[in-house]
Amino acid sequence: MVYDYAIIGGGIIGLSVGMEVSKRHPDASILVIEKEAEISLHQTGRNSGVIHSGIYYKPGSLKAELARKGNLQLVEFCKEHGISHDICGKVIVATSEGELPLLEDLYTRGLQNQLAVEKTSVEELGRIEPHVKGISAIRVPSTGIVNYREVAQVFADLIQQNGGELALNTEVQDIITEQESVELRTNKGTFRSRYLINCAGLFSDRITQMANIKTDMKIIPFRGEYYELKPEKRHLVKHLIYPVPNPDFPFLGVHFTRMMDGRILIGPNAVPSFKREGYKKTDFHFKDFIEAATYPGFLKVARGNLSEGLKEIYRSYSKKSFIKDVQRFIPDIGEDDIRPAKSGVRAQALDQEGNLLDDFAIIRDKRAVHVCNAPSPAATASIEIGKEIVSYLEKSVSV
């Protein structure tokens, strides 16, 4: 059998693409290939569950546009399919005078991205988050929370209801692009498809290489390590609390996230992982390590962010240092009030010059679309990204 569409990756992006294809082309045969025994075990299942607003992203970028649209689409999808979610809003809090200009810039960016951001006085902040210590804040009402594995499961259900197939425990080992189809060689045999969509997340660059597509980027894995508040201290956080991001460092910094199950996550820090799916400090994979450590772009970004990077690594091993960051916002939280929570690994594309790709990177080929950079807010934007990818296919080929 030759499928019409084969999708590599059973995370939320791959499943969103499959759902969108099944809607637009209900007679098409669809195959989703996932190397794990379940869908959504990695980035989708290990993120903090935030429905992002799009406030941080450069106006006019694909991230900004798809995050804003995706936020609205995702909320409507959750309502339609009875998926629990909460549009609780978040506050971005300045704790020092030096952060005030950056907070003002962020407020302006929010307006440029067509968001209903609000300046919040210290008194108003005290009403929203009584235990937070800050000198100024902005509120982003459209931010919310959801369990993305539940969302992804509904995507998968809709694909199967429309006749699509999921091939689990199936790992792609080689790709042969032919004139009329793409041949996928896996541990479970060979599949053929007219078109291929690569949504392999942490391994998307390797899949691209298998397809003989050359890119000036490589996935570098960064582990995000979280703590969670003990149940008796959860009352200290009411909604979502974020710091003012450091413009010279590519990650947001420690923040507080209320989860749908009532837990409060604190984090993440961001440290290089020595394994692409390395969720523990001790995880190590020789090929993954050597590939990252010898990549010119990683060496350049490591040198350029050496000071902040060392601080992140120190916080990874020092609970006392981590708590100092936490107490800038909520002084009432002590070392004994938090415990380790599960970590996630972010698939971040990096070019040879040491630039972390800020926007989504989607590469079109004659018979394929490769999603080569889709970190946060990809889950938020997943429905819109699915639409974008299928549109790319339709522009490239006659479907």
Secondary structure per residue as TSV (DSSP state, phi and psi in degrees):
chain	resnum	aa	ss	phi	psi
A	1	M	-	360.0	138.7
A	2	V	E	-107.4	116.4
A	3	Y	E	-74.7	157.5
A	4	D	E	-77.1	-40.7
A	5	Y	E	-137.5	129.7
A	6	A	E	-116.7	130.4
A	7	I	E	-117.2	122.8
A	8	I	E	-94.2	117.6
A	9	G	-	117.7	116.7
A	10	G	-	-101.6	34.1
A	11	G	S	-88.5	-173.2
A	12	I	H	-66.1	-29.4
A	13	I	H	-73.5	-49.3
A	14	G	H	-58.8	-41.0
A	15	L	H	-70.4	-34.4
A	16	S	H	-64.1	-41.4
A	17	V	H	-61.5	-46.1
A	18	G	H	-61.0	-40.5
A	19	M	H	-63.5	-42.5
A	20	E	H	-68.4	-40.5
A	21	V	H	-60.6	-43.3
A	22	S	H	-65.8	-27.8
A	23	K	H	-75.0	-47.6
A	24	R	H	-75.6	-31.6
A	25	H	-	-132.0	72.9
A	26	P	T	-61.4	-20.6
A	27	D	T	-90.5	-2.7
A	28	A	S	-75.7	146.6
A	29	S	-	-91.1	130.2
A	30	I	E	-126.2	135.4
A	31	L	E	-128.2	124.3
A	32	V	E	-105.3	123.0
A	33	I	E	-106.1	124.4
A	34	E	-	-132.7	129.4
A	35	K	S	-75.9	-19.0
A	36	E	S	-90.0	169.8
A	37	A	S	-78.8	-13.0
A	38	E	S	-134.7	160.6
A	39	I	S	-81.1	156.4
A	40	S	S	61.1	38.5
A	41	L	-	-84.8	-19.0
A	42	H	S	-104.7	-109.1
A	43	Q	T	-59.7	-39.5
A	44	T	T	-64.2	-43.3
A	45	G	T	-86.7	-6.6
A	46	R	T	-120.6	13.0
A	47	N	S	-89.2	177.6
A	48	S	-	-84.1	-0.4
A	49	G	-	76.8	21.0
A	50	V	E	-85.8	134.7
A	51	I	E	-90.8	101.5
A	52	H	-	-75.5	157.1
A	53	S	-	-91.6	-33.1
A	54	G	-	101.3	14.2
A	55	I	T	-67.5	-30.0
A	56	Y	T	-81.0	-14.5
A	57	Y	S	-94.4	149.4
A	58	K	-	-57.0	126.0
A	59	P	T	-54.7	133.6
A	60	G	T	90.1	-10.3
A	61	S	S	-76.0	161.2
A	62	L	H	-62.1	-38.6
A	63	K	H	-59.4	-48.6
A	64	A	H	-62.0	-45.5
A	65	E	H	-68.0	-46.8
A	66	L	H	-74.2	-29.7
A	67	A	H	-67.0	-44.9
A	68	R	H	-64.9	-48.4
A	69	K	H	-66.5	-41.2
A	70	G	H	-64.5	-35.4
A	71	N	H	-56.6	-49.4
A	72	L	H	-65.3	-43.8
A	73	Q	H	-64.1	-41.4
A	74	L	H	-65.7	-42.5
A	75	V	H	-61.9	-43.4
A	76	E	H	-63.7	-39.9
A	77	F	H	-63.0	-43.4
A	78	C	H	-62.9	-40.8
A	79	K	H	-63.6	-44.3
A	80	E	H	-63.6	-36.3
A	81	H	H	-107.7	10.8
A	82	G	T	66.9	33.3
A	83	I	-	-90.2	125.7
A	84	S	-	-62.3	133.6
A	85	H	E	-157.1	167.4
A	86	D	E	-148.4	114.9
A	87	I	-	-88.3	82.0
A	88	C	-	-90.6	-14.8
A	89	G	-	78.2	163.8
A	90	K	E	-139.9	158.6
A	91	V	E	-115.2	138.4
A	92	I	E	-107.3	119.2
A	93	V	E	-114.6	129.3
A	94	A	E	-92.4	132.8
A	95	T	-	-113.0	-0.7
A	96	S	S	-144.7	158.6
A	97	E	G	-60.5	-35.7
A	98	G	G	-65.0	-19.6
A	99	E	G	-86.6	-11.9
A	100	L	H	-62.3	-45.0
A	101	P	H	-61.4	-37.0
A	102	L	H	-66.9	-37.4
A	103	L	H	-66.1	-39.0
A	104	E	H	-64.8	-41.5
A	105	D	H	-61.2	-39.5
A	106	L	H	-67.4	-38.3
A	107	Y	H	-61.2	-44.7
A	108	T	H	-62.9	-41.9
A	109	R	H	-62.7	-39.8
A	110	G	H	-59.2	-42.9
A	111	L	H	-64.7	-41.2
A	112	Q	H	-63.2	-30.0
A	113	N	T	-89.4	14.2
A	114	Q	T	63.9	38.2
A	115	L	-	-105.6	151.2
A	116	A	-	-87.6	62.0
A	117	V	-	-77.7	150.9
A	118	E	E	-132.2	133.0
A	119	K	E	-73.0	140.4
A	120	T	E	-126.9	125.2
A	121	S	-	-73.3	167.1
A	122	V	H	-60.4	-38.1
A	123	E	H	-65.0	-43.5
A	124	E	H	-66.0	-39.7
A	125	L	H	-58.8	-40.2
A	126	G	H	-63.1	-30.5
A	127	R	H	-77.3	-36.5
A	128	I	H	-74.4	-47.9
A	129	E	S	-132.5	86.8
A	130	P	T	-59.7	-24.2
A	131	H	T	-98.6	0.4
A	132	V	-	-87.3	135.5
A	133	K	-	-102.9	116.0
A	134	G	-	-155.5	161.3
A	135	I	S	-105.1	-13.0
A	136	S	E	-166.9	161.1
A	137	A	E	-161.0	160.5
A	138	I	E	-124.2	149.8
A	139	R	E	-111.8	138.4
A	140	V	E	-118.7	97.1
A	141	P	T	-66.6	-24.8
A	142	S	T	-82.6	-4.2
A	143	T	-	-74.5	142.5
A	144	G	E	-148.2	-168.0
A	145	I	E	-137.5	151.7
A	146	V	E	-161.5	162.7
A	147	N	-	-95.1	109.1
A	148	Y	H	-70.8	-22.7
A	149	R	H	-66.2	-34.6
A	150	E	H	-66.9	-40.4
A	151	V	H	-62.1	-48.1
A	152	A	H	-61.5	-36.4
A	153	Q	H	-64.5	-38.5
A	154	V	H	-66.5	-40.9
A	155	F	H	-54.7	-48.0
A	156	A	H	-63.2	-41.7
A	157	D	H	-60.5	-41.0
A	158	L	H	-67.5	-37.8
A	159	I	H	-59.8	-47.7
A	160	Q	H	-69.0	-36.1
A	161	Q	H	-62.5	-28.8
A	162	N	T	-92.7	12.6
A	163	G	T	95.5	-0.3
A	164	G	-	-74.6	162.6
A	165	E	E	-120.7	147.2
A	166	L	E	-114.5	124.5
A	167	A	E	-107.2	100.2
A	168	L	-	-89.1	165.7
A	169	N	S	53.9	32.1
A	170	T	-	-123.3	114.6
A	171	E	-	-110.8	126.6
A	172	V	E	-73.6	128.7
A	173	Q	E	-113.5	-21.6
A	174	D	E	-162.0	154.4
A	175	I	E	-132.4	128.6
A	176	I	E	-119.4	116.2
A	177	T	E	-92.0	121.2
A	178	E	-	-111.2	-179.8
A	179	Q	S	-63.5	-43.1
A	180	E	S	-111.3	-4.4
A	181	S	-	-160.3	174.1
A	182	V	E	-118.7	131.1
A	183	E	E	-101.3	126.0
A	184	L	E	-111.9	114.6
A	185	R	E	-96.1	123.3
A	186	T	E	-128.9	174.4
A	187	N	T	-69.5	-10.1
A	188	K	T	-113.1	20.8
A	189	G	E	109.5	-172.6
A	190	T	E	-106.1	136.0
A	191	F	E	-120.5	147.6
A	192	R	E	-121.0	145.3
A	193	S	E	-147.6	147.6
A	194	R	E	-66.5	-37.1
A	195	Y	E	-138.5	148.9
A	196	L	E	-121.5	137.8
A	197	I	E	-124.3	119.1
A	198	N	E	-94.2	108.2
A	199	C	-	-125.5	48.0
A	200	A	-	-86.5	6.3
A	201	G	G	58.8	-113.5
A	202	L	G	-62.7	-17.5
A	203	F	G	-116.6	16.7
A	204	S	H	-63.0	-34.9
A	205	D	H	-68.9	-35.7
A	206	R	H	-70.4	-36.7
A	207	I	H	-64.3	-40.7
A	208	T	H	-60.2	-42.5
A	209	Q	H	-63.0	-41.4
A	210	M	H	-57.8	-33.4
A	211	A	T	-84.9	8.4
A	212	N	T	62.8	34.9
A	213	I	-	-103.2	122.8
A	214	K	-	-92.0	132.3
A	215	T	-	-132.9	156.8
A	216	D	S	-96.4	52.9
A	217	M	-	-157.3	157.9
A	218	K	E	-143.5	144.2
A	219	I	E	-77.7	123.4
A	220	I	E	-112.7	119.9
A	221	P	E	-81.2	132.7
A	222	F	E	-119.4	125.8
A	223	R	E	-85.4	130.5
A	224	G	E	-104.4	117.2
A	225	E	-	-103.7	131.1
A	226	Y	-	-115.0	152.1
A	227	Y	E	-111.0	166.1
A	228	E	E	-131.3	148.6
A	229	L	E	-70.5	140.1
A	230	K	-	-66.4	149.7
A	231	P	G	-51.1	-37.3
A	232	E	G	-71.3	-8.8
A	233	K	G	-111.2	2.6
A	234	R	G	-63.4	-22.8
A	235	H	G	-65.6	-13.6
A	236	L	G	-73.8	-16.2
A	237	V	-	-124.4	121.8
A	238	K	-	-97.2	-38.1
A	239	H	S	-131.0	-126.3
A	240	L	E	-119.5	133.4
A	241	I	E	-125.9	124.0
A	242	Y	E	-123.7	150.6
A	243	P	E	-82.9	168.7
A	244	V	-	-76.0	121.2
A	245	P	-	-67.8	146.6
A	246	N	-	-78.5	115.8
A	247	P	T	-66.1	-15.8
A	248	D	T	-93.9	-1.2
A	249	F	S	-126.6	133.5
A	250	P	S	-79.7	8.2
A	251	F	S	-122.4	160.1
A	252	L	-	-76.1	-25.3
A	253	G	-	94.0	174.8
A	254	V	-	-66.5	129.5
A	255	H	E	-139.9	171.7
A	256	F	E	-115.1	124.9
A	257	T	E	-128.1	121.5
A	258	R	E	-82.0	130.7
A	259	M	-	-97.1	164.0
A	260	M	T	-65.1	-25.5
A	261	D	T	-89.4	7.6
A	262	G	S	96.0	-14.6
A	263	R	-	-68.2	155.4
A	264	I	E	-117.0	112.6
A	265	L	E	-88.5	143.8
A	266	I	E	-125.7	124.3
A	267	G	E	139.9	-161.9
A	268	P	-	-94.2	161.6
A	269	N	-	-82.0	-178.3
A	270	A	-	-141.3	110.6
A	271	V	E	-127.7	146.3
A	272	P	E	-58.9	139.0
A	273	S	-	-101.9	138.9
A	274	F	S	-88.6	11.4
A	275	K	S	-151.3	139.9
A	276	R	T	-64.3	-29.4
A	277	E	T	-116.9	47.2
A	278	G	-	-93.9	94.0
A	279	Y	-	-92.1	-8.5
A	280	K	S	-114.3	153.5
A	281	K	T	-58.8	-30.3
A	282	T	T	-87.6	-5.1
A	283	D	-	-66.9	135.3
A	284	F	-	-149.1	135.1
A	285	H	-	-134.1	119.6
A	286	F	H	-57.0	-49.3
A	287	K	H	-61.8	-44.6
A	288	D	H	-61.7	-42.7
A	289	F	H	-63.9	-51.4
A	290	I	H	-62.8	-41.0
A	291	E	H	-60.3	-43.4
A	292	A	H	-73.2	-45.0
A	293	A	H	-67.2	-24.7
A	294	T	T	-101.0	2.1
A	295	Y	-	-80.2	124.7
A	296	P	H	-55.6	-37.8
A	297	G	H	-64.5	-38.2
A	298	F	H	-68.0	-41.2
A	299	L	H	-61.7	-38.8
A	300	K	H	-69.7	-43.2
A	301	V	H	-69.6	-32.3
A	302	A	H	-65.3	-42.6
A	303	R	H	-66.0	-41.0
A	304	G	H	-70.1	-23.5
A	305	N	T	-120.7	31.1
A	306	L	H	-59.7	-46.4
A	307	S	H	-63.0	-51.2
A	308	E	H	-66.1	-36.7
A	309	G	H	-63.7	-42.0
A	310	L	H	-65.1	-36.3
A	311	K	H	-62.9	-41.7
A	312	E	H	-63.1	-42.9
A	313	I	H	-64.8	-41.7
A	314	Y	H	-61.4	-43.5
A	315	R	H	-64.6	-28.5
A	316	S	H	-62.8	-33.3
A	317	Y	H	-104.6	-13.2
A	318	S	-	-115.8	106.4
A	319	K	H	-63.4	-35.5
A	320	K	H	-62.5	-41.9
A	321	S	H	-66.6	-40.9
A	322	F	H	-60.6	-43.6
A	323	I	H	-63.9	-33.1
A	324	K	H	-58.7	-41.5
A	325	D	H	-65.0	-41.9
A	326	V	H	-62.0	-42.9
A	327	Q	H	-72.6	-14.2
A	328	R	T	-59.0	-30.1
A	329	F	T	-102.8	-44.3
A	330	I	-	-131.0	93.9
A	331	P	T	-62.7	-21.0
A	332	D	T	-77.2	-3.8
A	333	I	-	-92.8	123.6
A	334	G	-	-110.5	175.6
A	335	E	G	-58.2	-35.6
A	336	D	G	-77.6	-6.1
A	337	D	G	-91.8	-4.2
A	338	I	E	-126.7	155.2
A	339	R	E	-140.7	154.0
A	340	P	E	-61.4	142.8
A	341	A	-	-120.4	174.9
A	342	K	-	-69.0	150.3
A	343	S	-	-97.5	164.3
A	344	G	E	-128.4	162.8
A	345	V	E	-122.8	126.2
A	346	R	E	-93.4	129.6
A	347	A	E	-86.6	99.7
A	348	Q	E	-110.0	121.2
A	349	A	E	-79.1	139.4
A	350	L	E	-133.4	133.5
A	351	D	-	-90.2	176.2
A	352	Q	T	-67.5	-20.2
A	353	E	T	-87.6	1.0
A	354	G	S	88.0	18.0
A	355	N	-	-94.1	124.5
A	356	L	B	-75.8	121.4
A	357	L	-	-62.0	121.6
A	358	D	-	-84.1	-26.5
A	359	D	S	-108.4	165.8
A	360	F	-	-61.0	143.0
A	361	A	E	-120.9	114.2
A	362	I	E	-125.0	121.4
A	363	I	E	-110.9	128.7
A	364	R	E	-98.4	141.2
A	365	D	-	-131.9	177.9
A	366	K	S	-58.2	-43.1
A	367	R	S	-121.8	18.4
A	368	A	E	-153.8	156.3
A	369	V	E	-126.8	129.4
A	370	H	E	-114.3	119.7
A	371	V	E	-90.4	101.5
A	372	C	E	-99.9	-11.8
A	373	N	E	-152.1	107.3
A	374	A	-	-145.3	61.3
A	375	P	-	-78.9	-168.0
A	376	S	T	-50.7	134.5
A	377	P	T	-100.3	45.7
A	378	A	T	-61.4	-37.4
A	379	A	T	-64.1	-44.7
A	380	T	T	-57.4	-44.7
A	381	A	T	-88.7	9.1
A	382	S	H	-57.6	-41.7
A	383	I	H	-65.1	-43.2
A	384	E	H	-69.2	-36.4
A	385	I	H	-63.9	-40.6
A	386	G	H	-57.5	-45.1
A	387	K	H	-62.9	-41.9
A	388	E	H	-62.6	-43.8
A	389	I	H	-66.9	-43.5
A	390	V	H	-64.6	-36.2
A	391	S	H	-63.7	-39.0
A	392	Y	H	-58.6	-44.9
A	393	L	H	-61.1	-44.2
A	394	E	H	-67.3	-28.8
A	395	K	H	-76.1	-28.3
A	396	S	H	-84.5	-33.5
A	397	V	S	-136.5	165.4
A	398	S	-	-90.7	114.0
A	399	V	-	-106.2	360.0
